[in-house]
Amino acid sequence: MSSGKEYRLEELLLPHNMLRLYAMGAFPMADEETGDVEWYMPETRAIIPLDEFAIPRSLRKFLESEPFEFRYDDNPLDVVHACAERRLTWINKRLIRGYEGLLALGALHSVETRQGGKLVGGLYGVTYKGAFFGESMFSRVSQASKAALVKLVERLRARGFRALDVQFLTDHLAMFGAREIDFPEYQDLLRYAYDVEPTF
């Protein structure tokens, strides 16, 4: 029989509970040692303002040659598994089962970068109303994940989304205009995003 803690953690991975937690501003990560999936709500949050998205000049020039094909939601779980293929990863089997439940709800989405028909990069995230909660990205060839991010923002803008949460600020994301905001400002952004219900 599972312990009380394990039972509670598993309950939080039920799809409706996961979506409720995302909507509150929390996100999950698995502990690499225990395998437990914990939920985090840091005091500062990284976002990419959709109206301030910047594409680095070198990447823009690279994409002009149309080196990739892009698909949306072709197979989000393939992208999740690809993101988990690292020596150290916070995406474990428990969390993947949770994502499977979100996929069934229509809340898990992906942008897939392909080259010669093969999946070479991409990203995935969770949507709730007008917010996209970015989770992870991967790249098997140069620029593949960055290209997926460009396509994600294009799609979010076109579909009327209002918020792109990227959790933590990195140099990689900062070049696209990502910045940190405090949690009260983040909550204001979510409330603004929840006034609309676009489809991905």
C-alpha positions in Angstrom: 0.0 0.0 0.0 1.3 3.5 -0.8 2.1 5.9 1.9 0.0 8.9 2.6 2.5 11.2 1.0 2.7 9.1 -2.2 -1.1 9.0 -2.4 -1.3 12.8 -2.2 1.4 13.3 -4.8 -0.3 10.8 -7.1 -3.6 12.7 -6.6 -1.9 15.9 -7.8 -1.1 14.2 -11.1 -4.7 13.5 -12.0 -5.4 15.6 -15.1 -8.0 17.9 -13.7 -5.9 18.5 -10.6 -2.8 19.2 -12.7 -4.7 21.7 -14.8 -6.0 23.4 -11.7 -2.5 23.7 -10.3 -1.1 25.1 -13.6 -4.0 27.7 -13.6 -2.9 28.8 -10.1 0.6 29.4 -11.4 2.3 26.2 -10.1 4.4 23.8 -12.2 5.7 20.2 -11.6 9.2 18.8 -11.5 10.2 15.3 -10.5 12.9 14.8 -7.9 15.8 12.9 -9.6 16.5 10.9 -6.4 13.1 10.0 -5.0 11.1 10.1 -8.1 8.4 12.2 -6.4 6.8 14.9 -8.5 6.6 18.2 -6.5 4.8 21.4 -7.5 6.6 24.7 -7.4 5.4 28.3 -7.3 8.5 30.6 -7.1 8.3 34.2 -6.0 9.7 35.4 -9.4 8.6 34.0 -12.8 10.1 34.2 -16.3 7.8 35.2 -19.1 8.1 36.1 -22.8 5.8 39.1 -23.5 4.2 38.1 -26.8 4.3 41.7 -28.0 8.0 42.0 -27.2 9.3 38.8 -28.7 12.6 39.3 -30.4 14.2 37.0 -32.9 18.0 37.2 -33.0 19.3 38.4 -36.4 21.4 35.3 -37.0 18.4 33.0 -36.3 16.1 35.1 -38.5 18.6 34.8 -41.4 19.0 31.1 -40.8 15.2 30.5 -40.9 14.9 32.4 -44.2 16.5 29.4 -45.9 13.5 27.3 -44.6 15.7 24.5 -43.2 12.8 22.8 -41.2 9.3 21.7 -41.4 7.0 22.4 -38.5 4.0 20.5 -37.1 1.7 21.3 -34.2 0.4 18.6 -31.9 1.4 15.9 -34.3 2.6 13.8 -31.4 3.2 15.8 -28.2 4.3 12.7 -26.2 7.1 12.1 -28.6 8.4 15.6 -27.8 8.0 14.9 -24.1 10.0 11.7 -24.3 12.7 13.5 -26.4 12.9 16.2 -23.8 13.4 13.6 -21.1 16.3 11.9 -22.9 19.0 13.5 -20.8 21.4 12.1 -18.2 19.7 14.3 -15.6 16.1 15.0 -16.1 13.1 16.2 -14.0 10.7 14.5 -16.5 10.1 11.0 -15.1 7.6 8.2 -15.8 5.2 9.5 -13.2 5.1 13.0 -14.7 4.8 11.6 -18.2 1.7 9.7 -17.1 0.4 13.0 -15.9 1.1 14.6 -19.2 -0.8 11.7 -20.9 -3.9 12.7 -18.8 -3.5 16.4 -19.9 -3.2 15.3 -23.5 -6.6 13.5 -23.1 -8.0 16.7 -21.8 -6.7 18.6 -24.8 -4.4 20.7 -22.6 -0.9 19.3 -23.7 0.5 20.8 -26.9 3.7 20.7 -28.9 5.6 22.4 -31.7 7.6 19.9 -33.6 10.6 20.7 -35.8 11.3 18.2 -38.5 14.0 17.7 -41.1 13.6 15.2 -43.8 10.5 13.9 -42.0 12.5 13.2 -38.8 11.8 14.9 -35.5 14.9 16.9 -34.7 13.7 19.4 -32.1 10.6 20.9 -30.5 8.9 22.0 -27.4 5.8 21.2 -25.4 3.6 23.0 -22.8 0.3 23.2 -21.2 -2.5 25.6 -22.1 -5.3 27.0 -19.9 -7.5 29.5 -21.5 -5.3 32.3 -22.9 -2.0 31.1 -21.2 0.6 28.8 -22.5 2.9 27.3 -19.8 6.1 26.3 -21.5 7.7 23.2 -20.0 10.7 22.0 -22.0 12.4 21.9 -25.4 15.0 19.8 -27.1 17.2 19.9 -30.1 19.0 17.2 -32.0 20.4 19.6 -34.7 21.5 23.2 -34.4 18.7 25.8 -34.0 15.9 23.3 -34.0 14.5 24.2 -30.6 15.0 27.9 -31.2 13.1 27.6 -34.4 10.3 25.8 -32.5 10.0 28.7 -30.1 9.7 31.2 -33.0 6.8 29.1 -34.4 5.2 28.8 -31.0 5.1 32.6 -30.5 3.8 33.1 -34.1 1.0 30.6 -33.3 0.1 32.1 -29.9 -0.1 35.5 -31.4 -2.3 34.3 -34.3 -4.6 32.4 -32.0 -5.1 35.2 -29.5 -3.1 33.9 -26.5 -2.1 36.5 -24.0 0.6 34.9 -21.8 3.7 32.7 -22.4 5.2 31.4 -19.2 8.7 30.0 -19.4 9.3 29.4 -15.7 13.0 30.3 -15.3 15.1 32.9 -17.0 18.1 31.6 -19.0 20.5 33.2 -21.4 18.9 31.2 -24.1 15.5 32.6 -23.4 16.7 36.1 -22.6 17.8 36.6 -26.2 14.2 36.3 -27.2 13.0 38.9 -24.8 12.2 36.8 -21.8 12.2 38.6 -18.5 11.4 38.0 -14.8 8.4 39.4 -13.0 7.3 39.1 -9.4 4.5 36.7 -8.5 1.8 39.4 -8.0 2.5 40.7 -11.5 2.5 37.2 -12.8 -0.9 36.6 -11.2 -2.2 39.8 -12.9 -0.9 38.5 -16.2 -2.8 35.2 -15.7 -6.0 36.9 -14.9 -5.7 38.9 -18.1 -5.0 35.7 -20.0 -8.0 34.0 -18.5 -10.4 36.5 -20.0 -10.1 34.7 -23.3 -10.4 31.1 -24.4 -8.4 30.6 -27.6 -7.7 27.2 -29.1 -4.1 26.1 -29.8 
